[in-house]
Amino acid sequence: MKLVPRYERLQLQVHRFPTLDPSAIETCIAMLRLSNELTGAYEAHFSRHGLSQGRFVVLVQLFLAEDAGGTLSPAEIAELASCSRATMTGLLDTLEKDGLVSRVDHPEDRRMYSVHLTERGRDLMQGMLPDHYRRTAALMAHLSQDERDTLRALLAKVSAGVPALRDP
């Protein structure tokens, strides 16, 4: 049997599955492939610095907050990182164990604390971010500014459809 292109194979299934949209599936597969490629590339990049994506996100948020003269609570970092508070607690525990962050008690409320980069964490970010930003710029170098703007707008539209995958 001759293997026909995926789009044509999908079109052959339309009679069986009337809601099948070959173009939508092809586009989604392309995004999933890119997502996998990016995940693998970023995992390799972060691991060179002894980090995971989650740990990097925490450290960069703290670094940015420090630059702005502020501090962050674990709940604020969880919100910025789009993760649960329980996940954030685990990330902060390991980052603290590794000497990259410290927890500082709130002066008036013993139930609260803020998270700060240690000198070691700050040095890691100072050393890593130039390379990180260079690599990200290289990733996007093939797109003009207008194409980047269009891509962000299109990705936002696709993101709005994600609940359709979750709904029962």
Steps between C-alpha positions, in 0.01 A plus 500: 500500500633840404520741792305815418572833671339539840262774381366274226468209746302724730273611216421133435370476858257793468218273383539290816547794733308800365640738763858421396678811371824388330645851499435542873667166576802577280542838669466351847755228418744767380456691828545183706819414313635851556401484866693173539804645322496814714451301820798279419720793403411701810544197726853455361569872541375514860673176598836648398443736792366235737142622463162383380256729325301540823807591704611745231161672495513550878853639490435735209182634665696572818779659297253727319326591827834593656583720200168678555582545870238255623458161654260215433302262718471133405139559392607787272774288343252214447262741326778636276620146422147371433538211742334384819615613843588141584728477195655834596570375852692204354697725265587741781604214728752369247624847404552583867676167562732584209575842648343697215213661693419587859172552679466810715223523761252783470573759770137520618333172399678180603290299254646687203845525349669631190748319278834652403789399280814416688830631373552161337159518330564856383840401362343206315243728337761766416711236329218314328265770373722652231536158335132425554390826339744449212363152431141624514583782257664246266187285514287794387754651259329348196184701567453870433345716772167494314516120477573476873203724576280287274628179657424627853148599391441162334632310801266697726208398277605134513544525877140616530396166352691284748197456730334305217757225560431494874121512496331163547 
